[in-house]
Every structure is written in C-alpha cells, then in structure tokens.
C-alpha cells in the first residue's frame, strides 16, 4: 500500500539490527527452478526470532518472481490489496527456521519493500502489527516470545 511504502522508505538506511538466514526448502518445486540456498532477512528485533511463523518477500524480489513464474502464479495488482496488510500470495515453497528447524511458509506481500533491507521480512505476528494482520488473514501461528509486561 502506498502509505506503508512511504513510511518504510523513510526508515531505509536508518535502522539498526541483524540479518537472519533462512534456508529455502525446494523439495516440492519443479527441478528446473533455480533459487539461492538461503534467504536473508534484516530485523530490528532479533530477540523475537523464536516467534517467526512465516517469511514474506516483496513482490519484486527475485525469489518471488522465480516462484511465481515457475508455478504460473500472478500477483493480482496493487489495487487487489486495497491497503490491507494481510494480503499475500503463498509462493508454494517453505523456509527452515534457523533455530528450531520448523518449516515456515513463504509469501509475497505488498507490505514488504524490495528496497528496504533485503526485500524480505521474518513474520513475527505477536510483536508486529502488520505481521499480526498478515497472520490473521492467512491463518498463521502467533508465538509470543516477549512478555509485554516485562
């Protein structure tokens, strides 16, 4: 959505945090799909990594584009999201959580900017409003890792 993009663009180059690598699981993909072994995400909240329940990429991200093309998927367009942070496209692949080994779904989502960080976010719905909206819309797990009262 344009309003989110404008806000995020104001943060580019101003955030401090860490990069987290998620291994891409290509088990269920056609053999001719070429992807990197890992996806890196930038996070300003590395302490929440145990609460990750999905990874979302920008629509323009090369991995999003490769997966959409290989599976005949198409993004319905900016107007389809209508400013709703919960809109996303399941890309038919998963990533492996670097600490737990859990398989996490991989999505393309308009709230992720290609030019911010790595163009990828780790979805931590218990600790981020946009991730919470996305998880609710897509029926994804919400794992609280930080007690709000401490």
Residue pairs with C-beta under 8 A, 6 or more apart in sequence:
1 78
1 81
1 82
1 83
1 84
1 85
1 110
1 111
3 83
4 83
4 85
4 111
4 130
5 113
8 113
8 116
9 113
9 115
9 116
11 116
12 113
12 115
12 116
15 42
15 44
15 117
16 44
17 42
17 43
17 44
17 45
17 46
18 42
18 43
18 46
19 40
19 41
19 42
19 43
19 118
20 40
20 41
20 43
20 46
20 49
20 98
20 122
21 38
21 39
21 40
21 98
22 38
22 39
22 40
22 41
22 55
22 95
22 96
22 97
22 98
22 104
22 122
23 37
23 38
23 95
23 96
23 98
24 35
24 36
24 37
24 38
24 39
24 63
24 93
24 94
24 95
24 106
25 93
25 94
25 95
25 96
25 103
26 33
26 35
26 93
28 92
28 93
29 35
29 67
29 70
29 71
29 92
29 93
30 70
30 71
32 70
33 66
33 67
33 70
34 66
35 63
35 66
35 67
35 93
36 63
39 55
39 57
39 63
39 95
39 106
39 118
39 120
40 118
40 120
41 55
41 117
41 118
41 120
41 121
41 122
42 116
42 117
42 118
42 120
43 49
43 121
43 122
45 124
45 127
45 128
47 145
47 146
48 124
48 126
48 127
48 145
48 146
49 98
49 99
49 122
49 124
50 99
50 100
50 143
50 145
51 124
51 125
51 126
51 127
51 142
51 143
51 144
51 145
51 146
52 97
52 104
52 122
52 123
52 124
52 143
53 104
53 123
53 124
53 125
53 135
53 140
53 141
53 142
53 143
54 104
54 105
54 106
54 107
54 122
54 123
54 131
54 134
54 135
54 138
54 140
55 95
55 104
55 105
55 106
55 107
55 120
55 121
55 122
55 123
56 88
56 106
56 107
56 108
56 109
56 111
56 112
56 120
56 121
56 123
56 134
57 63
57 64
57 91
57 106
57 107
57 108
57 109
57 112
57 119
57 120
58 64
58 108
58 109
58 112
58 113
58 114
58 119
58 120
59 75
59 89
59 108
59 109
59 110
59 112
59 114
60 114
60 119
61 108
61 112
61 114
61 119
61 120
63 91
63 106
64 91
64 108
67 73
67 91
67 92
67 93
67 106
67 108
68 74
68 75
68 89
68 91
68 108
71 91
71 92
73 89
73 91
73 92
75 89
75 108
78 110
80 87
81 87
81 110
84 133
84 137
85 109
85 111
85 129
85 130
85 133
85 134
86 133
86 134
86 136
86 137
86 138
87 109
87 110
87 137
88 107
88 108
88 109
88 110
88 134
88 137
88 138
89 107
89 108
89 109
90 105
90 106
90 107
90 138
91 106
91 107
91 108
92 106
93 106
94 103
94 104
94 105
94 106
95 103
95 104
95 106
96 102
96 103
96 104
97 103
97 104
105 138
105 140
107 134
107 138
109 134
111 130
111 134
112 119
112 120
112 121
113 119
121 131
123 131
123 134
123 135
123 140
124 131
124 143
124 145
125 131
125 132
125 134
125 135
125 136
125 140
125 141
125 142
125 143
126 132
126 142
126 143
126 144
126 145
126 146
127 144
127 145
127 146
132 142
134 140
135 141
135 142
